[in-house]
């Protein structure tokens, strides 16, 4: 039996195994947008009504399993209630998958990241194609959030708190051997054997993986309080909660709930709903789309991205300018007068003195920072970054002045933390420039 329902195809073979394959119709890479999740929910309802012998969840795309949630949907969230409804809806779908009373196997190849790995964690078993493309991770912290579809609960339960917290706090990806040693995957096989190996696991399922007794002990309330304090101290060496709250939210969730029970899921949803709307997350999502845009513009060659002009020499503008110079870019910084820009450059130099380790590096970076009250750098910039105050009318007026001076192919980026790009792009001759 075979049937197609939106983005998911369901096939039941002669052994009674249901093969649930994802092929997002409007994209070259699988991601978990609202429509994909609604289709999955409908498919799971079918499986509940006519229970198969086992279920294998797999990707019908060659490049990988699932890259994560559809990040473009994050930008449409305007309040915590809306975000909470989105997250809880996703959690309920994965809970439904987890609750199926038959073996469930995630057959992974290429990437399984963020929501994609959370989908795999909702299955009872995970089997992966072992090659250089395999990358498993929960990188949500790099967008200023944390896993929201049950990852903060299921990952510690599966591999223990130390490894799970490290995975979520660093956003790093794991390759096959490390994932296997942690118990994140149950088996590695050559890519050509993935389907048959998934079939065999579905037909003869082993005992599900559990972390060892010592790791389970860390989830006891008294013990995890001490562990959480130690982890928090480590994170404080690299970030402050007022500037980058996501890592601290991850620690707080585990400390409060120990990855156990319905309350842990609800707390995860409430926490990520708040994080979605923070300036840190809004800005990191914007950076993500800017990087994506630059990759697309660059094709197979690295983009020629050398000059940045920053408009707005407040705290955020100064920090943006400093980071760009630190990354090797030539930077011009503009504001209404020389003293304002001078103060921002002094802040940027202090950042560089603290950040740079190699002798002479801070001076080299600072030499790439230049005051530009007259906005001469706009014409030669590859990217113009607007970092003025949060007023849509003022931003649009600035864009009207800047756009005619941009060179062909240059981008106009906004550092807004709350205003919608579609609204800000009104009046631009080429709205696609704005990121």
Buried (B, 14 or more C-beta within 10 A) or exposed (E): EEEEEBBBBBBBBEEEBBBBBBBBEEBEBBBBBBBBBBBBBBBBEBBEEEEBBBBBBBBEBEEBBBBBBBBEEBBEBEEBEBBBEBBBBBBBBBBBBBEBEBBBBBBBBBBBBBBBBBBBBBBBBBBBBBEEBBBBBBBBBBBBBBBBBBBBBBBBBBBBBBBBBBBBBBBBBBBBEBBBEBBBBBBBBEBEBBBEBBBBBBBEBEEEBEBEEEBBEBBEEEEBEEBBEEBBEEBEEEBEBEEBBBBBBBBBBBBBBBBEEEEBBBBBBBBBBBBBBBBBBBBBBBBBBBEEBBEEEEEEEEBEBEBBBBBBBBEBBBBBBBBBBBEEBBBBBBBEEEEBBBBBBEBBBEBBEEEBEEEEBBEBBBEBBBBBBEBEBBEBBBBBBBBBEEEBEEBBEBBEEBBEBBEEEBBBBBBBBEBEBEEBBEEBEEBEBBB
